[in-house]
């Protein structure tokens, strides 16, 4: 015995134009009631129309649109393209043959105008819906910034204490260097003018000067940096800071990662609030600025 599945073919779907828009009338399967769907050729697509059908009748398990040859039409196809020729609307196991009203072919100028209208409609749709998207994204970023600040807050307290101690110790080193140079100056002055003469102390000062130059050169060899007082002070500060971090088990890498994440989130939030992103007019620059 040969079994065959025969889909019923109905022609109870009609398409008429009302107020310039196509209106499709179809009988829904649950209550066998006719329902009208107003289609928007420029902004709607086949997928939008199919979702409207399923939302209107929960008894629709399967709905699709095919060409008369049996080729399925993609959900991204525009309604204006769909209405150019006949098609089959399949609801569950029932196939409805649809014959849209014939339309006059557009000239090249009319087609260009229609494309411009589509672009304007798309821009209008984006402008109307961007505010909700922006607010949702802004809430997400604000929540992320708050979470990151909560994670970094205990680390900030430890870091501030370590920074205070490192700054204090590096200042001690600077004042210690100043005291050493003042002491050296006093000793050399006494030896030059009271204990000995300049003829004796001149070679001594030469070797002291040359030894200082050697020490600075050794600093460059070790650190690959020129001996400049601000850089040397910063290096000493970092030395004391990292040594204190090891003693207190302060996770410097985690702290830096959190700081980078906060900076990136705040930058994203700033870019999100930018007038160009919101499609708002840019504030003019005043003459005083």
C-alpha positions in Angstrom: 0.0 0.0 0.0 1.3 3.4 -0.9 0.7 6.2 1.5 1.1 9.8 0.4 0.8 13.1 2.3 -1.4 15.6 0.5 -1.4 19.1 1.7 -4.7 20.9 1.3 -4.4 23.9 -1.0 -6.6 26.9 -0.1 -7.1 30.2 -1.8 -8.8 32.0 1.0 -6.0 34.4 1.6 -6.5 37.9 0.0 -4.2 40.9 -0.3 -5.7 44.3 -0.9 -4.3 47.8 -0.5 -5.8 50.1 2.1 -4.5 53.6 2.7 -1.5 52.8 0.6 -0.5 49.7 2.7 -1.1 46.0 1.8 -3.5 44.2 4.1 -3.4 40.4 4.1 -6.5 38.6 5.3 -6.2 34.9 6.3 -8.2 32.4 8.3 -6.5 31.4 11.5 -6.6 27.6 12.3 -7.6 27.7 16.0 -11.0 29.4 15.8 -11.4 29.5 12.1 -11.6 33.3 12.2 -10.3 35.6 9.5 -7.7 38.1 10.7 -6.2 41.0 8.9 -2.5 41.9 9.0 -1.3 45.3 7.8 2.1 44.9 6.2 4.8 47.5 5.9 6.6 46.9 2.7 9.6 49.1 3.5 10.4 48.2 7.1 8.9 44.7 7.6 10.3 41.4 6.4 8.9 37.9 6.0 10.2 36.9 9.4 8.3 39.8 11.1 5.1 38.7 9.4 5.5 35.1 10.4 6.1 36.1 14.0 2.9 38.2 13.9 1.0 35.2 12.7 2.3 33.0 15.5 1.7 35.7 18.1 -1.9 36.1 17.0 -2.8 32.4 17.1 -0.9 30.2 19.6 -2.3 27.1 17.8 0.1 27.7 14.9 3.0 25.2 15.3 4.6 25.7 11.9 4.4 28.6 9.4 6.5 29.3 6.4 6.3 30.9 3.0 7.3 29.2 -0.3 7.4 30.1 -3.9 5.0 28.3 -6.2 7.9 26.0 -7.1 8.3 24.9 -3.5 11.4 26.9 -2.7 11.3 28.4 0.8 11.6 32.1 1.1 14.1 33.4 3.7 12.8 35.3 6.8 15.1 38.2 5.9 13.3 38.8 2.6 11.5 42.2 2.5 7.7 42.4 2.2 8.1 44.6 -0.9 10.0 41.8 -2.6 7.5 39.1 -1.4 4.5 41.0 -2.9 6.0 41.1 -6.4 4.8 37.6 -7.3 2.6 34.8 -6.1 3.6 32.7 -3.1 2.3 29.9 -0.9 1.7 30.5 2.8 1.9 27.3 4.8 0.2 27.3 8.2 0.6 23.9 10.0 -0.4 21.4 7.2 -2.5 23.8 5.2 -1.1 25.6 2.1 -2.6 28.9 1.2 -2.0 30.2 -2.3 -1.6 34.0 -2.3 -1.9 36.2 -5.4 -0.9 39.8 -4.5 -2.3 42.6 -6.7 -0.1 43.3 -9.7 2.0 46.5 -9.3 3.3 48.7 -11.9 7.1 48.5 -12.4 9.0 51.4 -11.0 11.2 53.5 -13.1 14.8 54.1 -12.3 14.1 57.4 -10.6 11.2 55.9 -8.6 13.4 53.0 -7.5 16.1 55.4 -6.4 13.5 57.4 -4.4 12.2 54.2 -2.9 15.7 53.3 -1.7 16.1 56.7 -0.2 12.8 56.2 1.7 14.0 52.9 3.0 17.2 54.4 4.3 15.2 57.2 6.0 12.8 54.8 7.6 15.7 52.7 8.9 17.4 55.8 10.4 14.1 56.8 12.0 13.7 53.3 13.5 17.2 53.4 14.8 16.7 56.9 16.3 13.5 55.8 18.0 14.9 52.7 19.5 18.4 53.8 20.3 17.5 55.5 23.6 16.3 52.2 25.1 19.4 50.4 23.9 21.6 53.2 25.3 20.0 53.1 28.7 20.3 49.3 28.9 23.9 49.4 27.9 24.6 52.3 30.3 23.1 50.4 33.2 25.3 47.4 32.4 28.4 49.5 32.4 27.5 51.4 35.6 26.8 48.0 37.3 30.2 46.7 36.2 32.0 49.9 37.4 30.3 49.5 40.8 31.3 45.9 41.0 34.9 46.6 40.1 35.1 49.5 42.6 33.8 47.1 45.3 36.5 44.6 44.5 39.3 47.2 44.4 38.3 49.1 47.6 40.1 46.8 50.1 43.2 46.8 47.8 43.1 50.6 47.6 43.4 50.9 51.4 46.5 48.6 51.5 48.0 50.4 48.4 47.5 53.8 50.0 49.3 52.7 53.2 52.2 51.1 51.2 52.5 54.3 49.0 52.6 56.4 52.1 55.4 54.4 53.7 57.4 54.2 50.4 57.1 57.9 49.9 58.3 58.5 53.5 61.3 56.2 53.1 62.3 57.6 49.7 62.2 61.1 51.2 64.5 59.8 54.0 66.9 58.6 51.3 66.9 62.0 49.6 67.5 63.9 52.9 70.2 61.3 53.8 71.9 62.0 50.5 71.8 65.7 51.2 73.2 65.2 54.7 76.0 63.0 53.3 76.9 65.7 50.7 76.9 68.4 53.4 79.1 66.3 55.7 81.5 65.6 52.8 81.7 69.3 52.0 82.4 70.2 55.6 85.2 67.5 55.9 86.8 68.6 52.7 86.7 72.3 53.6 88.3 71.6 57.0 91.0 69.5 55.5 91.7 72.1 52.8 91.8 75.2 54.9 92.7 74.1 58.4 94.4 70.7 58.5 96.2 70.6 55.1 96.6 72.8 52.1 94.9 72.8 48.6 98.0 71.2 47.1 97.4 68.1 49.2 93.6 68.0 48.9 93.3 68.7 45.2 94.1 65.1 44.2 91.7 63.8 46.9 88.8 65.9 45.5 89.7 64.7 42.0 89.4 61.1 43.0 86.2 61.8 44.9 84.7 63.4 41.8 85.9 60.6 39.5 84.5 58.0 41.9 81.1 59.8 41.8 81.2 59.7 38.0 82.0 55.9 38.2 79.1 55.4 40.6 76.7 57.1 38.2 78.0 55.1 35.3 77.5 51.9 37.3 73.9 53.0 38.0 73.3 53.3 34.2 74.9 49.9 33.6 72.6 48.2 36.2 69.4 50.1 35.5 69.8 51.1 31.9 68.6 54.5 32.9 70.5 57.8 33.1 71.1 59.0 36.7 68.5 61.8 36.9 67.3 62.8 40.3 63.5 62.5 39.7 63.9 59.1 38.0 66.3 57.9 40.7 63.8 59.0 43.4 60.9 57.2 41.6 63.0 54.0 41.3 63.7 54.1 45.0 60.0 54.7 45.7 59.1 51.6 43.6 61.8 49.6 45.4 60.3 50.4 48.8 56.7 49.9 47.5 57.3 46.4 46.1 59.3 45.3 49.1 56.4 46.4 51.3 53.9 44.6 49.0 55.8 41.4 49.4 55.7 41.7 53.2 52.0 42.3 53.3 51.2 39.9 50.4 49.6 42.7 48.4 48.7 41.4 44.9 50.0 44.1 42.6 49.1 42.3 39.4 45.5 41.9 40.5 45.3 45.5 41.5 46.6 46.7 38.1 44.1 44.4 36.3 41.3 45.9 38.3 42.5 49.5 37.6 42.7 48.7 33.9 39.2 47.2 33.9 37.8 50.2 35.7 39.5 52.6 33.2 38.2 50.6 30.2 34.6 50.5 31.6 34.6 54.2 32.4 36.0 54.9 28.9 33.2 52.8 27.4 30.7 54.7 29.5 32.0 58.0 28.3 31.9 56.9 24.7 28.4 55.7 25.2 27.3 59.1 26.4 29.0 60.9 23.5 26.6 63.0 21.4 27.8 61.3 18.3 26.8 57.9 19.7 23.4 59.2 20.8 22.8 60.8 17.4 22.5 64.2 19.1 23.7 67.5 17.8 27.2 68.4 19.0 27.5 71.4 21.3 29.1 74.4 19.5 32.4 75.6 20.9 32.1 79.1 22.4 34.4 81.9 21.4 35.8 82.1 24.9 37.0 78.5 24.7 
